[in-house]
Amino acid sequence: MRGFIDLHSHWVAGVDDGAKNFAESAALLAALRAVGFDTVIATPHMRPGMFDNTREHLSTAYEATCAALRSVPGLPALGLSSEHFFDDVVYQRLLEGRALPYPGGHAALVEFPSRSFPVRVTHRFFDLRRRSIRPVLAHPERYEPVFRDRTLLDPLIDGGALLLLDVAALAGKYGRAPRRAAEELLEEGYYYAACSDAHQAKDVVDVEKGIAALFARVGPEEATFLLAEGPRSILDGQIEE
């Protein structure tokens, strides 16, 4: 299968816990294309205090990485966004246009702390929607509150958020609880798209296993939607409600 669109990966060199140099960037992108991703959006972390990346810094690093990769054949189409840690600082950047939504500007990838949801998150997601930015929640299957109660996600979805599956969770990369949560969320139709969240080329082994598990669990039509049609709709701003 080809034509997949990866909305979450860490291939920009030297900016976070992903690719450390241009050679690692090329290896990761080649591995992702080999398992079916023809478009890969970089989503380096924007997390003050851990990865102090600004829009300007990430844009410069992205351009440098792309320039270094121009002579590498057979890579997927590329784009830039960011994985926005949803604290007060980054939330304000999103409101003020100082963050990095997905190409096209219709949606932005956000992540939560692993052990709790941010305060007033439904109100803040509403504020983003008022600015025509749809929140896309990274790896919901890896948040501890979701292990205990999946319905905590319902108010976020009701407010317009979309959930993005990390397919490697289906391969057990993060342990039993995230795998079980991913399977249950899939079964109940919570996800709108699926991604790799790959940081290194070696991660793609689990990504490939996760893609196979996704097709086996939901069938080719739904799996293709999550890996291709859903991501394209997010980028185009044409969301099927």
C-alpha positions in Angstrom: 0.0 0.0 0.0 1.2 3.5 -0.8 -0.1 7.1 -0.5 0.0 7.3 3.3 0.5 10.7 4.9 2.4 10.9 8.2 1.3 13.8 10.3 3.7 13.2 13.2 7.4 12.4 12.9 10.7 13.8 14.2 13.1 14.0 11.2 14.3 17.6 11.4 18.0 17.3 12.4 19.3 18.5 15.7 16.2 20.1 17.3 14.7 17.6 19.7 14.9 13.9 20.6 14.5 12.8 16.9 17.1 12.8 14.2 20.5 14.1 15.4 22.0 14.8 12.0 21.2 14.9 8.3 22.2 11.3 7.8 19.7 10.2 10.4 17.1 12.4 8.8 17.6 10.7 5.5 17.5 7.2 7.0 14.3 7.9 8.8 12.5 9.4 5.8 13.7 6.5 3.6 12.4 4.0 6.1 9.0 5.7 6.3 8.6 5.8 2.5 9.5 2.1 2.4 6.4 1.3 4.5 4.0 3.4 2.5 4.3 7.1 3.6 4.6 9.3 0.5 4.2 12.5 2.4 5.8 13.1 5.8 5.2 16.2 7.9 7.9 17.0 10.4 6.5 17.7 13.9 9.5 18.6 16.1 8.7 19.4 19.7 7.8 22.8 20.9 8.0 22.4 24.7 9.4 25.2 26.8 11.9 24.0 29.4 12.6 20.8 27.5 12.8 21.7 23.8 13.0 25.5 23.7 12.1 25.7 20.0 10.4 28.7 18.5 8.6 28.9 15.1 11.6 30.7 13.7 14.2 28.2 15.0 12.3 25.2 13.7 11.7 26.8 10.3 15.4 27.5 9.9 16.3 24.0 11.0 13.8 22.5 8.6 15.1 24.5 5.6 18.7 23.4 6.5 17.6 19.8 6.7 15.7 19.9 3.4 18.7 21.5 1.7 20.9 18.7 2.9 18.5 16.1 1.6 18.0 17.5 -1.9 20.5 15.2 -3.4 19.0 12.1 -1.7 16.8 10.2 -4.2 13.4 8.6 -3.4 12.4 10.5 -0.3 8.7 11.3 0.4 7.2 14.8 0.0 8.0 16.9 3.0 6.3 19.6 5.2 6.7 21.3 8.5 4.6 21.6 11.6 5.3 21.1 15.3 4.2 19.0 18.2 2.9 21.7 20.6 3.0 20.9 24.3 -0.2 22.4 25.4 1.0 24.5 28.3 0.2 28.2 28.9 3.2 29.5 26.8 2.6 27.4 23.7 -1.2 27.9 23.9 -0.6 31.6 23.7 1.7 31.2 20.8 -1.0 29.2 19.0 -3.5 32.0 19.6 -1.1 34.7 18.5 0.1 33.0 15.3 3.6 32.3 16.7 3.3 28.5 16.5 3.5 26.0 13.7 0.1 24.6 12.6 0.0 22.0 9.8 0.7 23.2 6.2 -2.4 25.0 5.1 -3.0 26.4 8.6 -6.3 24.5 9.3 -5.1 22.3 12.2 -2.4 22.0 14.8 -0.9 19.0 16.6 -0.9 19.2 20.4 0.2 16.9 23.1 -0.7 16.7 26.8 1.3 15.7 29.9 1.3 11.9 30.2 -0.4 11.9 33.6 -3.0 14.6 33.3 -5.1 16.8 31.0 -4.4 20.5 31.0 -6.9 22.7 33.0 -9.6 24.3 31.0 -8.6 22.3 27.9 -12.1 22.3 26.4 -12.3 26.1 26.6 -8.8 26.4 25.1 -9.7 24.1 22.3 -12.8 26.2 21.7 -10.5 29.3 21.5 -8.4 27.6 18.8 -11.5 26.6 16.8 -12.7 30.3 16.9 -9.4 31.1 15.1 -10.1 28.3 12.6 -7.4 26.0 14.0 -8.6 22.5 14.7 -6.7 20.7 17.5 -5.2 17.3 16.6 -4.4 15.4 19.7 -1.2 13.3 19.5 -1.1 9.7 20.8 -4.2 9.8 23.1 -3.7 6.1 23.8 -0.5 7.0 25.8 -2.2 9.3 28.4 -2.7 7.7 31.7 -6.2 9.2 32.3 -7.3 7.5 29.1 -6.2 4.1 30.5 -8.8 4.5 33.2 -11.6 6.3 31.4 -11.8 6.7 27.6 -14.8 8.9 27.9 -12.6 11.8 29.1 -11.9 12.3 25.4 -15.5 12.8 24.5 -15.8 16.5 25.4 -12.6 17.2 23.4 -14.1 15.4 20.3 -17.4 17.2 20.9 -15.5 20.4 20.8 -14.0 19.6 17.4 -10.7 17.9 18.3 -9.4 15.0 16.2 -7.5 12.1 17.6 -4.2 10.8 16.0 -3.2 7.2 16.5 0.4 6.3 16.9 0.4 3.0 15.0 3.4 1.7 16.9 1.2 1.4 20.0 -0.6 -1.4 18.3 2.7 -3.3 18.0 3.2 -2.9 21.8 6.0 -0.4 21.6 4.9 1.6 24.6 3.6 -1.3 26.7 0.4 -3.2 27.4 -1.8 -0.3 28.7 -1.2 2.0 25.6 -1.8 -1.0 23.3 -5.0 -1.9 25.0 -6.2 1.7 24.9 -5.3 2.0 21.2 -7.3 -1.1 20.4 -10.3 0.0 22.4 -10.3 3.5 20.9 -10.0 2.0 17.4 -12.9 -0.4 18.1 -15.1 2.5 19.3 -14.2 4.8 16.4 -12.4 7.5 18.2 -9.5 8.1 15.8 -9.5 10.3 12.7 -6.0 9.6 11.5 -2.9 7.5 12.2 0.8 8.3 12.1 4.3 7.0 12.9 5.6 9.4 15.6 9.0 8.0 14.5 12.1 9.5 15.9 14.8 7.2 14.4 14.9 4.8 11.5 14.8 1.9 13.9 11.4 3.0 15.1 9.9 2.1 11.7 10.2 -1.6 12.5 7.4 -1.1 15.1 5.6 1.3 12.7 5.4 -1.3 10.0 4.1 -3.9 12.5 1.6 -1.4 13.7 0.3 -0.7 10.2 -0.1 -4.5 9.7 -2.0 -4.7 13.0 -4.2 -1.8 12.0 -5.2 -3.4 8.7 -5.9 -6.7 10.4 -8.0 -5.1 13.1 -10.2 -2.6 11.2 -9.8 -3.8 7.6 -8.4 -2.1 4.5 -11.0 0.6 4.0 -10.8 2.0 7.5 -7.1 1.6 7.7 -6.6 3.4 4.5 -8.8 6.2 5.7 -6.8 6.6 8.9 -3.4 6.6 7.0 -4.3 8.6 3.9 -7.8 10.1 3.6 -8.1 11.4 7.1 -4.7 13.0 7.2 -5.3 14.6 3.8 -8.6 16.0 5.1 -6.8 17.5 8.1 -4.3 19.2 5.8 -7.0 20.4 3.4 -9.3 21.6 6.2 -12.1 19.4 4.8 -13.1 17.3 7.9 -15.8 14.7 7.7 -17.9 15.3 10.9 
